[in-house]
């Protein structure tokens, strides 16, 4: 199997490349070249926002599947739809739980894939998607519209893997470190008065899921999350047990709440993935290991 991965230079993206490579796939990685690709894969250097450059490095290559790790807007999705026409049969977009950002409600309701239908979600290419700050501020909407554009316009099969919040010892975002450092040093952690539950997934597990989705034959959106949820209080308590310090939690008033504290549910329904045949682990199985790794 020939697989193209766009991005994937760090964190679980790198694990994905290694997972595909180690199962025998011929892997081609496309990125700007700022980070070397793992051994044993083909590395093509191009900015995915530069359609001409992307077409040039792709040349006459054909892939059984493309896994897009770094598509954050419908503009990027449109470039990919055009550039990979005739070059692949299947496209796996790494999407996010943030597509449900405005839909979750307090009370722990779980969010099914049909809550955001990419076949009907509006797309606006006139928004300033080329502005990095705008993309960052509209992360969930950018992913929603990227899903929608690919679903409706791409001439190949499209899968949107809606990834839960990823946790791992090598997390570069600093979100988990925020909790660990503050709790270890006895500093207060700001949370909502009633923090709501969220879904999470272990970094190696989302890499396995994406590799599995690449070789499967289903299409459309699919939620990817380990069994069980955590809210900010539960996460803080788990970290407190790991470091041997009782966490001090305060209602976020004068300062922003901590990264994984939410005022609405981010709990995802993973029934579709289960019916398709992927067995998820539970958060309780891997969280202690993640906390140990994150502390060094």
N, C-alpha and C positions, 0 to 999 in steps of 0.2 A: 504494500500500500504506500502510495506517495502522499505525504501530508505537508502542507504549508502552514507555518505558524507566523502570524504577523505580530510583532512585539515579542513578549515573553522572555525578556532579558533578565528578569529578577523575580524573586519570591515564588509564588506557585506557578507562574508562567514558565520559569526555568525547570521546575519539577515536571511540568507537562511535557516539555520538549524531551527531557530525559526518559520519562515514562513511555512516550511514543517510540523513541529510539530503541529503548531496551526491549520492547516487544516486537522489534523487527521492522518497523516502518522506516521508509526512507524519508527523512525529515529535512525540509528546507525552512530556514528562518529568515524573515525579512524584517530588518530594523535599520536604524540610522547608523549603526556601527559603534555606538558609544560604549557598548558592553560586548565583549567577545561571546560568541555562541558556544554552547557545550561542544565537547569533542564528538566527532562522529556524525555531524550534521553539515549540510550545505548552508553557507551564510551569504545572503544577498543584501547589499547595503542600498537602502533607498528610504526617503521620507514618504510615508504612506499618504501624506497630504499632497504630494507632487505627482499628479496622475501620469505625466509624461515620463518621469523618472521610474515610476512603478512599472509602467508598461515596458520600458526599456530593459529593466533587470528581469522581468518575467519572460521576455522574449517569446519563444514558442513552447514554454514549459506547460505541462498539464498536471493537475493534482486531483487525486481522488476526493480529497477534502481539504478545506481551508479552515483553520481555527484563528479567529480574529480576537486578539487579547486587548487591543488598544483602539477600539472604535468608540468614540465618545459623542458623535454628532451625526445628524442625517447627511451633512455634507461629506463626511468621511465615508459613510455608508454608500452614498451615491457614487463616489469615486471607485469604491471596491466593486460595486455592482457592475460598473462598466469595465473596469480593468480585468475582472475575472470571468467575464462572459467568454464562453468557449474554452476556459482554462480549468474549470472544476465542475463537479456534479453536485457538491454538497458544501455548505458554508455554516460553520458553527460560530455564532457570535457570543462572546462572553459578556453577558448582561449582568444585571444586579437586582438585589432586593429593593434598591432605591426606586425602581419603577413604580413601586406601590406607595411612595412617600406620602402622597396626599390622600390615600385611600384607607390606611389603617385607622382603627378607632380604639379608644381605651376599652379594656375589658378582655383582652387576650384572644380576639377572633383571629382565625388563621386565614391567610390570603391565598386563594387559588389562582391558577394561571389566567382563568377567564376574567379576572378582575381588571386586567389590562389587555385588551384585544388589539394586537398589532395590525390586524387587517383593517381596522376602522380608526385607529388613533391618528389624529391630524398631524401633518408634517408641515413645517414652515422653514423653508430653506433661506428665507430672507433675514432671519435673525442673525446676530453677529457671532456665528459659530466659530469663526476663525480667531476670535479673541479668547486666549487661554483663560482669562479670569471669568468671562461670561460662561465658558464651558464648565469651569469648576463650580460656579454658582448655580448652574442649571444641570448638574450631573445626572440626576434621575430623568429629567425631561429629555436630555440629549440621548440617553440610552433608549427611552421610549420611542423617540422619533427615529433613531437608527434601526431599531427592530422593525418599526412600521415601514420605513422605506425599503429595506431589504425584503421584507415579506411580500410587499406589493409589486416591487419593480425588478428584483433580481431574477434572472432566467435559470436559476439553479435552486435546489432544495435548501431551505434555511431553517436552522435551529437557533433559538435564543435561550441560552443557559442563564437563568436568573439566580445568580450566586448569592448565598447568604453572606453575612459578614464573616470574612475569613480570619481565622486566628492561627498563628504559628509562631514559633520561637524567633524566626527571622523576619517578623513583620516590620517593614520599613516605614509604616505610616505613623508610628509613635502612639497609637491609640491605646494599645495594651500597656505599653511602657508608662503612659500617663498614670494609670491605676497603680501599677506595681511600685513606681518610684514614690508616689505620694503616700501610699499605705505603708511602705517600708520605713519612711521617714516620719510617720505620724502626722502627716499633713491632711487636712480635710479634703474630701472628695465631694464635689458638688453634683447633686442628682436632682431629678424632678421630685416633687412631693409624692407622686405616685408613679414611679418609673414603670414603663410597660415592657412586656416581653419581646425579645427579638430572637430570630434564628441565627445560628452560627454554623460554620463548617471548618474542619481542620484543613490546613493547607495541603497536605498530601492527598486528602480525600477529594478535594475539588480538582486536583490535577488528574486523579484517577477517573473522576466523573467526566471531565472534559475529553479525556482520551477515549473513554467508553462511548460518549456521545458522538465522537468523530467516526467510530466504526459501526454505529447503529444505523437504522434506516427510518426512524421517526422524524417528524418535522414539527415546527411550531415552538412555542415557549414551554420551558420546563423548569420547575423550581428545584434547586439543589441545596440541601441543608441537612445537617446531622439531626438526629432525633433529639427532642428536648429543646427548651428555650432557656434563656437567661435574661433577667432584667439587671439594671445597674447595681441594685442592692445585692442581688445574688452573686454577681460577678465579684463585687467588692468583698463579700464574705468569703468566697472561695479563695481569693488572693490573700485575704487576711489569714486564713488557715494555713496557706502555703508558706507565708513569710513569718508566721507566729506573732502577728500584730493585729489587734482589733481595729478594724477600719473606723474612721470618723467620717460620717456622712452628714452633709448639710444640704438643705434645700437651696438650689441655685437661685440666688436673687441678685447680689451685687456682682457676681461673676458668671460667665457662661457655664452651663452644665457640662459634665464630663462627656467624652466622645460617644460612649455606648448607652447614654441615658436618653430615653425617648418618651415623648408624651402620647404616643400612639403605638399600636401593636405593629411589630415587624416580624410576626410569626408566620411562616410560610407553610402551606399545605404541600407535602411532598408525595401525595398519593399517586400522581401521574408517573413520577420516576419509579416508584415501587411497582406499579403495574407494568411498566416497561422492562423491569427486571434488575434495577440497580439497588443493592442492599446498603443503605446508609448505616453508619455507626451511630452511637449516641454521644452527646457532648460530654457526659460524665466519664466516658471511656478515655478520652484524650485530653481533657482540660488540665489535669494535674501534670501531664508531660509537657504541655505547652508552657505552663507557668514555670516549670523547672528550667526549660530551655531558655525562656525569655529572661530569666534572672542570671543566666550564664553559668 
